């Protein structure tokens, strides 16, 4: 049976601004983040050398992405949706086959902490 978890955060930013902030957040979270000509970000994450590539569509609020580290590969659906003066950011994490349940739970916990940092950065960006 596959497992998944959806994380939702509210950010005090209009949807387009929140969308743009997410696209540009990696260098603010990972000091060694660099993007190549094919749109792949590379950086050192908590599980070693990591890569991330967005497949975005701003009009529809789609920020789906591929994330690869030294232990696993993730396909991550992500959406930014309007909610008045706020935006809702939804991130769905599907357990990769490479991880057992305990490792997946640990990653969910790590992602929860990272989302708080992300929220603070997005809301502080002018």
C-alpha positions as CSV (number, residue, x, y, z in Angstrom):
1,X,0.0,0.0,0.0
2,X,1.4,3.4,-0.9
3,X,1.5,6.2,1.7
4,X,1.2,9.9,1.3
5,X,0.9,13.1,3.3
6,X,-0.3,16.5,2.3
7,X,1.1,19.6,4.1
8,X,-0.9,22.8,3.8
9,X,0.3,26.2,5.0
10,X,-1.3,29.7,4.7
11,X,1.0,32.5,3.8
12,X,0.2,36.2,4.0
13,X,0.9,36.9,0.3
14,X,-1.3,37.2,-2.8
15,X,-1.1,34.0,-4.9
16,X,1.2,35.4,-7.7
17,X,3.6,36.8,-5.1
18,X,3.6,33.5,-3.1
19,X,4.1,31.5,-6.3
20,X,7.2,33.7,-7.3
21,X,8.6,33.5,-3.8
22,X,8.5,29.7,-3.8
23,X,10.2,29.6,-7.2
24,X,13.0,31.8,-5.8
25,X,13.3,30.4,-2.3
26,X,16.0,27.7,-2.7
27,X,19.0,30.1,-2.6
28,X,17.5,31.6,0.6
29,X,17.2,28.2,2.2
30,X,20.3,26.5,0.8
31,X,23.3,28.7,0.5
32,X,25.0,26.5,-2.1
33,X,21.9,26.3,-4.4
34,X,22.7,26.8,-8.1
35,X,20.5,26.4,-11.1
36,X,21.7,24.9,-14.4
37,X,20.6,25.7,-18.0
38,X,18.0,22.8,-17.9
39,X,16.3,24.3,-14.8
40,X,17.7,21.8,-12.3
41,X,18.7,23.2,-8.9
42,X,21.6,21.5,-7.1
43,X,22.4,21.9,-3.5
44,X,23.5,20.0,-0.4
45,X,20.5,18.9,1.6
46,X,20.1,17.0,4.9
47,X,20.4,13.7,2.9
48,X,23.4,14.7,0.8
49,X,23.7,16.1,-2.7
50,X,20.2,17.0,-3.9
51,X,18.5,18.1,-7.1
52,X,15.2,19.8,-7.7
53,X,13.3,20.8,-10.9
54,X,10.0,22.6,-11.0
55,X,7.4,21.9,-13.6
56,X,5.5,25.1,-13.0
57,X,2.4,26.8,-14.5
58,X,1.8,30.1,-12.8
59,X,-1.8,30.8,-14.1
60,X,-2.9,27.5,-12.5
61,X,-0.8,27.8,-9.4
62,X,1.1,24.6,-10.3
63,X,4.6,24.1,-8.7
64,X,5.0,20.4,-9.2
65,X,8.6,19.3,-8.9
66,X,11.0,16.4,-9.0
67,X,13.3,16.1,-6.0
68,X,16.3,13.7,-5.9
69,X,18.8,13.1,-3.1
70,X,21.3,10.4,-2.3
71,X,18.6,8.2,-0.7
72,X,15.4,8.7,-2.7
73,X,13.5,10.2,-5.7
74,X,10.3,12.1,-5.2
75,X,7.6,13.4,-7.6
76,X,5.9,16.2,-5.6
77,X,2.6,17.7,-6.5
78,X,2.5,21.3,-5.2
79,X,-0.2,24.0,-5.6
80,X,-0.5,27.7,-4.6
81,X,-4.2,28.7,-4.3
82,X,-5.8,32.0,-3.5
83,X,-7.5,32.7,-0.2
84,X,-8.3,36.4,0.0
85,X,-5.2,38.3,1.1
86,X,-3.5,35.0,1.8
87,X,-2.5,32.0,-0.3
88,X,-2.7,28.3,0.6
89,X,0.3,26.2,-0.4
90,X,-0.3,22.5,-0.6
91,X,2.5,20.0,-0.9
92,X,1.7,16.3,-1.3
93,X,4.5,13.8,-0.4
94,X,4.1,10.3,-1.7
95,X,6.4,7.7,-0.1
96,X,9.2,6.7,-2.5
97,X,9.8,2.9,-2.8
98,X,13.4,3.4,-1.6
99,X,12.2,4.5,1.9
100,X,10.6,2.4,4.6
101,X,7.8,3.7,6.7
102,X,10.0,4.9,9.5
103,X,12.2,6.8,7.0
104,X,9.2,8.3,5.3
105,X,7.8,9.5,8.7
106,X,11.2,11.1,9.5
107,X,11.1,12.9,6.1
108,X,7.6,14.1,6.8
109,X,8.8,15.5,10.1
110,X,11.8,17.2,8.4
111,X,9.5,18.6,5.7
112,X,7.2,20.1,8.4
113,X,10.1,22.0,9.9
114,X,11.3,23.1,6.4
115,X,7.8,24.4,5.6
116,X,7.8,26.7,8.7
117,X,11.1,28.2,7.5
118,X,9.7,28.5,4.0
119,X,6.6,30.3,5.3
120,X,8.7,32.8,7.3
121,X,10.9,33.5,4.2
122,X,7.9,34.0,1.9
123,X,6.1,36.3,4.3
124,X,9.2,38.4,5.0
125,X,10.0,38.9,1.3
126,X,8.8,42.3,0.0
